[in-house]
């Protein structure tokens, strides 16, 4: 699935680009520059192929200018008009939509098609987006209007929307005043910056590591499919060198999961596995990419922000919008799970140690040995061979099976139509979802199933795009 990168906190409302409440106006807060700037055109699916980093700054500036103007008008009107759901909640949805749409697209591209130019402009514009979001979240006029809504006249879902909005505004510092509000806003801006830097360090550290193998004995045990992938990785990185082969190499191992995991599961060399394991767990922990200072500062700022809002710690503040009643309830659940899970885990570990020792492993089973011996135990106990099953689970076959099940369960039809939407990479797939009986189009989605560590963040897996009307 697709992905984007947004930080926790005041931008939580921008985490998803939601469908507007049936308002055509939600997609029209653009100027004549829409013609030349695809980021300003929110009337349909994003123009991913047309968008470049040069479009970001002017688009965001345009959107924020319009947002502040229309929001100022709304704030002036609220005290003198009756408090209604449509006049407050739906009006805010319309105002936010262009920013949520445009910045959501930028954030998505920053997560799945990262580049130096996009990263630079993203970091340049992010503080402005955060500040604008804070202005909306800290509006007393909006908060007071929401608080005046007669919840008895609202449906259950509408009541939940209003209550969630009021809570979000309180957690964004709407009730703070003077220096406390200024400090809280500065913290929010800093946290967004630190979060982005943290992710950038992880991406850069992951793609900076490589292990070039030229002796096939070092990769003994690695399945043929993984050998081929490692040779292909080498060919893609070193295009001017002779074409490698799966059998003769050279091979390139990385910390990208499709390379890392098979190596940890199958390579016989404990030394090589240890090298990969230590590199993996120590990503972004050294030099200019060291995340340790960032983590310490994030924790400190989160604690201070929580204190400004009247909470003892960040955990209490975080739980204010979650299901658990309090920190004690979370601790209790963790303890309950721990007491049940640990005996089973200890039993499995003892079995693994015994199995490894009986098959020639010397010494204790180390952390970099776990995946390897777990695979051998699975093969021995269940006669399970992942490579033998691989031909039956190629991507096309998996998609056919998955879509077939979805069609039977939900009465839908899922058809691929790459020409129906602009895609950010040729390998991205686009699918239309229609009602099987009526043929009415009810949804669409992109699918990007390949790992590309040079430009795609680890964990970048899903984002949503809400559009006015149906059939998109």
N, C-alpha and C positions, 0 to 999 in steps of 0.2 A: 504494500500500500504506500501511499504518499506520506510526506512528512514536512514539518516545518519546525522552526525553533523560536519559542517564545519563553520569556522568563516568568517565574512565579511572582505573585504579588499583584500590584495594581493592574497589570496587564492580563490578569486572569480572565477578564471579560473578553479579551481578544484572542483567547486560546483557540476558539472555534469561530469560523465565519458562519453565523447562523442565518437561517432563512428569515427574511423580513416578514412582517405580519400582513402579507398581501398588499404591499404598498409599492406601486410603480415608482414612487418618488425616491425610494431607498436606493435605487440604482442610477439616479440622475444628477447627483451632486457633482457635476463636472463642468468644465468650461469648454470653449471651442478647442482647447489644446488636446481634448480627447482624441481628436483625429490623428494627432501625431504622437501621443503618449498612450500606449496600450494599457498602462497601469491605471489610467483614469477611466477606462471603459469597463464598468462593472455590470453591464447589461447582459452578460452571458458568461460562458466559461472563460477562464483567464487565457490571455494570448501569450502562452508560455514561450513559444518560439520567437515571438516578436519582441519580448521584453529584454532589455539589456540593463546593465548597471547604470548607464547614463540616464535612464528613465526614472530612477528611484527618487533622487533628491527633488527634482521639479514636481513630480507627482505628489510626494508627501507634503511638500510646501503648499501646493495647491489644495490638497485635501484638508490640511490643518487650518488654512486660512478660511475655507468655507465652513469648516466645523465650528471654529470659534465664533464666526459671525452668526450662524444659525443658532448655535447654542446660547449665545448671548441674548438673542431675541426670545428664545424659549424661556430663559430664566426671568426675563422681564415680564412675560405674559403669565407665568404660573401663579403668582400671588393673587391676581385679579380674576382668574378664571376658575370654574368649578373643577375640583379634583376628580378626574376620571382616568380609567385605565388607558383608554385610547389616547387621551391628551398628554399623558405622562410616559407610561411604559412604551407604548407603540411609537410615540413621537421620538423618544430617545433611541429606539431601535433604528428609525429612519436616519437620525443624525449620525449615529455611530457606524452605520453600514458601510459607507465609502471607505472609512479608515480601516475597519475590520477586514474588509475585502482586500484593499490595496496592500496594507501592511501584512496581511496574512499571506498573500502571494509572495511578497518579498521575503518573508520569513521562511516560507516553504522552499523557495529557490536557494536561500542561504543554507538550508539544511541538506538539500539533495543535489545541488549544483554549485557548490561553494567555489569561489574564485577570489583572488586577491582584490580585484576591483569591486566585486559585490560585497565582500567582507568589509572593505573600507567604507563604502557608502552606507552599509547597514549600521555600522558602529557610529557613523556620523549622524545618522537620522534617528537612531533608537532613543537617545535622550529626549528629543523633541516629541516623539510618539508617547513615551512614558509620561512626560510632563503634561501633555494634552489629556491623556487618560486620567491622570491624577486630578486635573482641573474638573473633569466631569464627575469623578468619584467623590470629590470633596465639595461639591456644590450644595450649600445649605438650602438653596431655593428648591432644588430637586428633592433633597432629603425630606424637607418639611412637606412638600406636596405629596410624596409617596406615603409619608406617615399619616396624612389626612385622609387617605383613601378608605372608604367604608368597605372593609374586607367582606362583610356579610353580603354585599352585592356582587362579589366576584366568584368565579368558579374556583374549584379546588386548585387546578393548575395555576390560575392567575394569582391566587393567594400565595402559592409557593414562589412564584416569580417575584412578587412584591417583597415578600419576606427575605428572599435571597438577595435582592437588590439592596434593601436596607442594611442587611448584615454586611454585604460587600463594601458598602460605603463606610460603615463604622470601622471595618478592618482596614480601610484605606485612609483613615484619619479625618473623616468629615467632622467629628466632634472636637478635634484639636484646635487650638487657637495660638496665634502669635508665634513665638519662637519654637514651640513644640511642633506646630504644623510645618514650619519651614524646615526643621530638622528631619521630620518624618519624610518629607518630600525629597530632601537631599539623600536620605538613606535609600529610598526607593530607586532613585536614579543610579546611585552607586551599586546597588545590588543587581540591577539589570546589566550594568557594565561588567561587573565581576562574573556574572553568570555567563555572559557571552564570551568573555576571555577564557573562562574555564573550559567551555565547549571547544573553542578554537585550539586551545592547548592540547586537548585530548585528540582532536582530529589531526593536528600537525604531528604529535608524537606517534600516533598510530601509523601514519603514512611514512614517517621518517625511518622506521625500523624495517630492515630486511635482512634475511639470512640467505646468502648465495651458496648453494650446494653443488659441487661438481663430482663428488664421488657417490655413485648410486648406493654403495654399502651404507652410507650414513642415513639413507632414507628407507632402509630395509623395513618391510612391513607396511609401508604406506600404500594404500590401494591405487590401482591403475588410474582411476578417475582423478584422484588427488595429485598423482604424479603429473598427469596431463595438465591439470590446472596450474600447477607450480611452474611447469615449462612455459605455459602460455603467459603467466605473470611475468616471467623473465623476458619473454619476447616482447611484451607490451612496454616494459620499462627500458629495455636495451634494444631499440629498434635497429641500430646500426650494426649490431653484431650478428654473426651467423644464426640462422633459425634453430632454436633448440628442439629436441624431441622428448616425448614423454619417457622413452627408454634410456636415452643417453644424456639428457640434460643439456645445459645446466638448468637448475631449478631455483626458483625464488620463493622463499617462505616469508610470510608477513604476519602481522598481528590482526589482520582482518579475519573475522570469524570463519569464513569458508576455507581459509588456509590454516588458521591456528587450530581449530577443533579437530580436523582429521589427523593433523600431526600429533596432537596430544593423545588421541585415541589409538593410533596405529603404529607410529614410529617406534621401533624396538630400542633405539638408542636413548637410554635414560639421560645421558649427558645433553643430547640435543633437546630433549623435552624440557630439561631443567633450564636451558638457555632461553627457550621460548617462554616458559612459564614466568621466569623472573623478569623478562622484558615486558610481558603482558601486565603483570600486577604492579609494575613500577612505571607505567606510562605516565607522562607528564609529571614527573617527580624530580627532574633535574634541570639545571641551567635556566635558560630563558623561558622554558615551558613548564617550570615547576608550579604546580597548582597548590602546593602546601600553604604558601602565604595567602592565596586567594581563599582557601577553605577557612583559615583562621579568621580572616576579615569578614567573610560571609557570616560565619557563626556569631561574631561579635556584633555585627550590624543587625542581624535578625533578633538577637537578644535585646538590643537597645530599642528597636522598633516595637517589639512586643511590650517592653516596659512602658513606652510612651502611650500605648493603648490600654495600659492598666493590667497587663498579664504578667504572671510571675516569670514566665519563660516562653520561648518560641513554641514549644510543644503545646502549651495551653492555647496560644493564639492560633496555631494550625488546627487544633481540634474544634475550634469554634465553628468551623464550617464543615465538620465531618460527623460521621455517625456515632463514634464513641463519645460517651458522656464526659470523660475526663482522662487525665494521664494515668490515673490509677487503674482505670478500666482497661486501658491498652496494656499496661504492665501485667495486669492479671491474665489477660488473654495470652500474652507472650509466655508467661510462666506456665500456664496450663498446657499450651502447645509444646513447650520445652520438656515438661515432665513426661509427656506421652511420647514425644518423638525421640528423645535422647536414647532410651534403652534400645529402641529399634535400630537407630543409627549405629550404636555401639556394637550391636549384634552383626549388622551388615559389614562393619569395618573389620571385625574379627574374622568373619568368613573370607573377606577379601585378602587379608593378610595371610591366612592359612592357604588360600588358593595360590597366591603369588609365590609363597615359599615352596609349595609343592611343585611349582613349575620353574624353579631355578632362581627366583629372585632372592638376592642376598640383602640382609639388613631390613630395616623397617620400610614400610611403604610410605614414600614421601608424597607431598602434595602433587608434584608433577607426575607421579606414578598412578594416581587414582583413576584417571580417565582410561589410561592404557589397560590396567588390570581389570577394571570394570567391564571393558569391552571383551577381554579374553574370557572372563567368567561368564558373561552373557552368551558368548559363542559356545562355550563348553556345556553350559547348563541347558540352553534352549536351542542349540544348533542354529543359532541366528547369524546370518551372514549379510551384512548391510550391502555389500557390493553385489551379491547375487540378486538382491531385491531392487537395486537401483534402476535397471532397465524398465521395471514395471511402474516406476514412480517418476518418470520424466515430467517436466513441467507441463507440457500439453496434456498428458494423461491425468495428472493431478487436477488441473483446472477443469477438464471435462468431467471428472468424477465429482468434484466439489460443486460445480455449477449444476450438474445433474441432480444432486441431492437437494440443493437449494430450490431448484425448479419444482421438484416433487413436493417439498415441504410447504412452499409458500405460493405456489401457483404462478411462478414468474418465468420469464425467458431472459437469458443473459447472452448477448451477442457482441462480439468484438467488432469495433468500427473505428480504427485508428484515424481515418480521414475526417471524422466528425469533430475533432478537437485538436487544438495545437498542443504539442507535447514538448517537454523540456529536454528529452533525449530520445533518439530513435528507438531505443529498446522499451520505452514506456508504452504500455498497452492501454487502450481506452475501450470501455464496455458500456453498452446501453442495457438498461433493465426495463423490461416491459411486462405488463399484465398478460399472462398467457392466453386469457380468454378474449379480452377486448383489444389487445395489441397496444393499449395506451402506454406511453413511456412514463415511467414513474421515478426513475433515478438513473444515475450514471456514476461510473467510478474509473479512476486510473489505477493501473497496477504496474509497479516497478520492482520486480522481484530480484534484481541483481545487486550484488555488493560492489560498490566502487569507492574504495577508501580514499582515493585522491580528492574526491569532491563530495562524498556523501557521508554524513555523520552516522556513527554507530547508534542504533536505536531510532534512527529517523524512519518511522514506519507508517505513520498515519496522520492525516489532517482532513478536515471537512470544508466544503465550500457550499454555503447556503445561498441559493439564488431566488429572486422574486419569481413567483409562479411555479408551476410544475413542469415536468418534462425536461429538466436539465440534469 
